[in-house]
Amino acid sequence: MLDNHALSGDHAASAGQRRTAEPVRPGQPARDYTVAPYPGERPAGSWVIDQAKRCWPVVPDEGMPSGWAVLTGQAAPQCLDGWLTRQGAAPLAERVPVVSYGSNACPGKILDNKTTLPSVNLACTMRGLASVWCNGTRRSDGVVPVTLAAASSPEYTETAVVAMADQSELARLDVVEGRFEKNSVYELQVLHTGSIELENGARVPRPAAYVGARKTRWPLLVNGEQLLRVDADQDTAARLHAKAPASSPPVQIGIKVPFGTPLSPGECTPALSSTERSCPARPAGV
C-alpha cells in the first residue's frame, strides 16, 4: 500500500523526475528537458527561455531595476526587464503570475505548448497547496495528469514555478489547458488558498493557476487521501487510477476567472524582496 502522507515537496524525492534537478546551464537547449514520462523533467531555480529556445538561469538581484538578473555565462548578468525588452517582449510589470505545478514547469513542454517566447519562469515555494494526480486520463495519450489542490496540512510545502505570462501566452495556455466558455477541462482561477513565495522572499498575493474543472480532473483519492505528485510516478498513478472509486468535488482553492475576462497585468511585482511591501491592486471584476 502506498503511504500517501503529506511529505514536504522540498525534501520528498519525486518519482516523476528521473534525475536530480539542477539549475539550467547558460544557453542550454530547452529540449534537453524531456516531456515524457509525464510530467517531464524540470530544472531547479528560476529560468527563462529565449526566442532561440535556449534556457538561461535567473537569480534575485536587488541591484537590478527589475530585482532579477539573467546569467548569460561569459557576459555580465543582465537585468531581466532589459533582457526582455531587447527581445521585444513585455517587462515583468506587464505580465501575470501563473503557477506552473505540473508539466508546464518542464522547458520542453513549454516548447510543445507553442506559447510565445521568451518565457519567464520564477521558482517558488507553495505552502498549503499541492500538485496531485487526477482521477482521469487525457484522451490524446491516456496519460494521467495532475491538478492543484489544497494540501492536507496548511504547513505542507512544495516547489513549483511562477510563469510570468503575457497576454498572448495566457491565450495560448487557455487552448492548451482546455479552458472554454462551458465545460472547461481546466479553469483559470485566482488563488485564495495557501501562499506562493518567490526566491527573493516576495509573496505573490493573488497568483493565477489552471485548476482541474471536470470530474476527470478532480484529485485521485487513495484510501480517501489525495495522491501527491511527489509521491508517485506516472505508472503508479495510472495503476491506482484504474482501481480508484469516483472522486468527490475538491475544496475550492480560488475564484474562477470568467471565460473572456482578461487578468490585468501587474498582478504582483516580482521584483519585491519583502512581503511587507505593497503590491498592485486586484484586477477589476476578479
N, C-alpha and C positions, 0 to 999 in steps of 0.2 A: 504494500500500500504506500502511496506517495504521501510523505509528510508535508502537507501544504501549510506550513507555518509562515508567519509574517517575517521573513528574513529581510534584512536591510539590503537594498539593491546595490549599496556601495560596497558591500562585503560578500554578497552571495555570488557564486560563480554562475554565470548564465550558460545554461546548457545549449542555448541557441547560438552562441558565438563559438567559433572553432579555434580562435586564437586570442591571446591576451590583448586587450585593447591598448594601443599606444597612440600618441598624437600623430597626426599626419606629418609627413616629411614635406618640406617646401617644394612645390611643383609636382607632388605625387599624383599620378593619374587617378581620377575618381573611380575608374573601372577596376582599380586594384581591390576595391571593396565589393565582394561578390554578394549578389542578391539572394541566392539560394544556398542552403535551405533558409526559408523564411524564419525570422525577419531580416536576415542578412547580417553582414559584418558592419560594425560601426567603430569609428575611431574614438579615442579619448580626447577630452578637451574641446575647445572651440575651434572652428574652421570655416573656411569659405571655399567655394568652387568658382573659378573664373570662367570666362567665356570660352577658353580653350579646354575646359573640362579638367583642369588641374586643381588640386587641393593645396591650400596654404594654411598654416596654423595661425590662430588668433589668440592674443593674450590681453588681459586687462592692462591698461597703461594710463594712469592719471595725467601723464604729461602730454597726451594727445587730446585734441579738441573733442573727439568722439568718446574718449575714455578707453579705446581699444586700439591695438596695434596688430597689423598683419606682418608676420615674419616672412621675409622674402629670401632668406638664405644668405647670399653674399652681400646684397644691398642692405642699407639701413632699414629698420622697421618703418612701416608706413601707417599713417592714421587710417583707420578703417573707412571713415567717411571720404577721405581723399582718395583712397583706393577705389571705392565705389564710383565716385564722381569721374575718375579717369576712365572708367569703363562705360560711362554714360548711364549709370544706374542711380536709383534713388538712394539718398542717405538714410541713416537709421531712423531719423525723426519722421520719415515718410513711410515707414514700414510697420506692419502689425505683427506682434509676437504670437506665434502659433506653436504649441508644444508638440514636438515630434517624439513619440514614445515607442513606436513600432518600426516598421520597415522604412519609414521616411527619415529615420536617423542614419540610414545607410547611404553613402555618397553614390554608389552605383544605382540605387533605386531612384534617387533624385534625377539622375540622367534618364532613367526609364520613364519617369513621370512627364518628361518633356516640359518641365517648368522653365521659366525664363532664367537665364544665367546673367550675372553672378548670383550665387546662393549664399546666404549668411546663416550660419548655424552656431549658436552660442550655448555652451554646455550649461546645464542647470541641475539642481537637485530638487526633486519633487518630494514634498512631505505631506503625508496623509492621502496621497494618490498613488495608484499602482497600475502598471500595464498588465493586463490579464488576458488569458486565452478566451476566445469566443466559443459559444455553443453553436457553431455553424461553420460552413466552409465557403470558399469563393467558387462561384460557378465556373470560372475560367480554367482553374487548375486543381481544384479540390483541396487547396491549402487552407488550414485553419489560421485565421488572422487573429489579431489582438485588438482590444479596446481599452479605453481608460476608465477607471472606476475608483470609487472611494476605497481606500485601504482599510483593512480590518482594524488597524490601530492608527490613531492620528499621528503617532511618532514614527511610523514606517517611512523610510526614505528610499528613493530610487533615482538613479541618474537618467537623464534624458537630454534633449537639446531643444532650444527655442529657435525655431526658424523665423528669422525676421523677414517676413514676406511682403513684397509689394503687391499692388492690386492685380497685376497680371498673373503673378504666382498664385494668389488666392483663387482667381477664376479658374486656373488650371487644376488646382487642388480640389475644387468643387467637382470637377469632372472625374478625377482620379478616385475620389472618395465616394462617388455616387450620391452627391448632395443634389436633391431635386426639390421642386415645389411641393410634391407629395411623395410619400413612401420612400424617403431617403434611406440609403444604406448606412451612411454616417451623417450626422447632422453637426453643424458648426455651433459650438457653444462658447460663451464667455464664462469661465470657471469661477465659482464662488466657494469651492471646497478645497481644503488644503492650501499649500503655498508653493510657489516656484521661485527659487533663488538662483541668481547667476553667479559665475565665478568671482565677480568683483564685489559680491555681497549685496547687490541690488535685488530687492524683491519685486517681481513683476506683479502689480496689484490686480490686474484683470486680464490674464492671458486667455487666448482662444485655444480651442482644441477641437478636432473632429472626434466625436464620440458615437459609438455604435447606437443606431436607432431601431433597426429591425430586430425581431426576435432572434434571428440567426447571428446577430452581432451583440447580443447580451452576453454577460460573463458565463463561461463554462463553470459549473459547480461540481466539485468532487467532495463527496461526504459533506455537502452543504457549504463548502468553502470555495471561494474563487481560486482558480489555478493561476498562480503568478507566472508571468513570462520568464522570470529569472529562475524559476524552479523546475522548468520542463522545456524540452526541445520540441520541434515540430512533430516528430514521430510519436512522442509521448502524448502530446496534445491531441493528435489525430486518433490515437488508440483510445484515449479516455473519452473523447467526444463521441465515438461510436457507441459507447455504453452509457452515456450520460442521460439523465432524465431532462425534461424540459426545464429551461431556466425561468426564474422569476424576474419581474421587472427590476432593474438595478436602481440603487439610490441615485436620485438626481444630483449631479455634481456641478451643474452650470445652468445658465439661461440660454435657451435656444435663440439663435440669431435667425430671424425670418428670412426665407429664401428671397434673394433680390435686394436685401438690405446690406449695403457695404459696411464693414467695420472701418471706423476712422483711423487714419494713420496716427502714429504717435501715441498709441495706447499706453505706452510707458517709455521712458527714455533710458535705454540700457547703459548709457554712459555713467549713470548714477552709481556711486560707490557706497552709499549709505541708504539703508531702508528708512531712515528718518527724513530724508529729503522728499520733497513733493514730486508727484508725477502728474501728467496731464489728466484732465477730467475724462470721465467716461463718454463714449460716443453717444450721440443723441438717439433715443429710441431703443437702446440696448441695455 
